């Protein structure tokens, strides 16, 4: 059985690093309590994406933290990442599973309640409920689920779940109290002047307020 902890899931964005290296931010975030890292590089070419993945994997392997690759199954295979995260318009989950094999982690973004229901029949490891709130880090997203929408999704899903979109310290408590297995953040850590402290504060909110799952 695959072992992973969705509690505090960091999604990268090199544009938001404010001059700090991505490796530095990720390592500091892990030291603060991040439990999984997704490398999302929408603007990078394949070579740069691969090289960044290799550097992050080396760093994360030391701390036994899974590296998840956004969208790019070829990159995940090339760097032997822990898994991939795919969206509704990316490669179908059954094909992704055939390519990656049974032991890799596959996460799927769900944009509405119908997506949540459909995901129950798929061979995936977790869903990403997106977005919960409006967020500036992703454009062209579906209408936000909101707190009540996430609660409804959690009643319907058969999979572990994270949620993403506009989560900050101020609203993390009410998000984790919906019963989700974890929260995913981008700017709350990536853009922080002190990423380790930012991760630690979010981690403490999660530990204090999570339901027994």
Secondary structure as the mmCIF struct_conf table of DSSP 4:
data_model
#
loop_
_struct_conf.conf_type_id
_struct_conf.id
_struct_conf.beg_label_comp_id
_struct_conf.beg_label_asym_id
_struct_conf.beg_label_seq_id
_struct_conf.end_label_comp_id
_struct_conf.end_label_asym_id
_struct_conf.end_label_seq_id
BEND BEND1 UNK A 7 UNK A 7
STRN STRN1 UNK A 8 UNK A 11
HELX_RH_3T_P HELX_RH_3T_P1 UNK A 14 UNK A 16
BEND BEND2 UNK A 17 UNK A 17
TURN_TY1_P TURN_TY1_P1 UNK A 18 UNK A 19
BEND BEND3 UNK A 20 UNK A 20
HELX_RH_AL_P HELX_RH_AL_P1 UNK A 22 UNK A 32
TURN_TY1_P TURN_TY1_P2 UNK A 33 UNK A 33
STRN STRN2 UNK A 36 UNK A 39
BEND BEND4 UNK A 42 UNK A 43
HELX_RH_AL_P HELX_RH_AL_P2 UNK A 46 UNK A 63
TURN_TY1_P TURN_TY1_P3 UNK A 64 UNK A 64
STRN STRN3 UNK A 66 UNK A 70
BEND BEND5 UNK A 71 UNK A 71
HELX_RH_AL_P HELX_RH_AL_P3 UNK A 73 UNK A 79
TURN_TY1_P TURN_TY1_P4 UNK A 80 UNK A 80
BEND BEND6 UNK A 82 UNK A 82
STRN STRN4 UNK A 83 UNK A 86
TURN_TY1_P TURN_TY1_P5 UNK A 88 UNK A 89
BEND BEND7 UNK A 90 UNK A 91
HELX_RH_AL_P HELX_RH_AL_P4 UNK A 93 UNK A 100
TURN_TY1_P TURN_TY1_P6 UNK A 102 UNK A 103
BEND BEND8 UNK A 104 UNK A 104
STRN STRN5 UNK A 105 UNK A 110
BEND BEND9 UNK A 112 UNK A 112
HELX_RH_AL_P HELX_RH_AL_P5 UNK A 113 UNK A 119
TURN_TY1_P TURN_TY1_P7 UNK A 120 UNK A 121
BEND BEND10 UNK A 122 UNK A 122
BEND BEND11 UNK A 125 UNK A 125
STRN STRN6 UNK A 126 UNK A 130
BEND BEND12 UNK A 132 UNK A 133
TURN_TY1_P TURN_TY1_P8 UNK A 136 UNK A 137
BEND BEND13 UNK A 138 UNK A 140
HELX_RH_AL_P HELX_RH_AL_P6 UNK A 146 UNK A 156
BEND BEND14 UNK A 158 UNK A 159
STRN STRN7 UNK A 160 UNK A 164
BEND BEND15 UNK A 165 UNK A 166
HELX_RH_AL_P HELX_RH_AL_P7 UNK A 169 UNK A 176
TURN_TY1_P TURN_TY1_P9 UNK A 177 UNK A 179
BEND BEND16 UNK A 181 UNK A 181
STRN STRN8 UNK A 182 UNK A 185
BEND BEND17 UNK A 186 UNK A 186
HELX_RH_AL_P HELX_RH_AL_P8 UNK A 187 UNK A 190
TURN_TY1_P TURN_TY1_P10 UNK A 191 UNK A 191
BEND BEND18 UNK A 193 UNK A 194
HELX_RH_AL_P HELX_RH_AL_P9 UNK A 195 UNK A 209
HELX_LH_PP_P HELX_LH_PP_P1 UNK A 210 UNK A 212
#
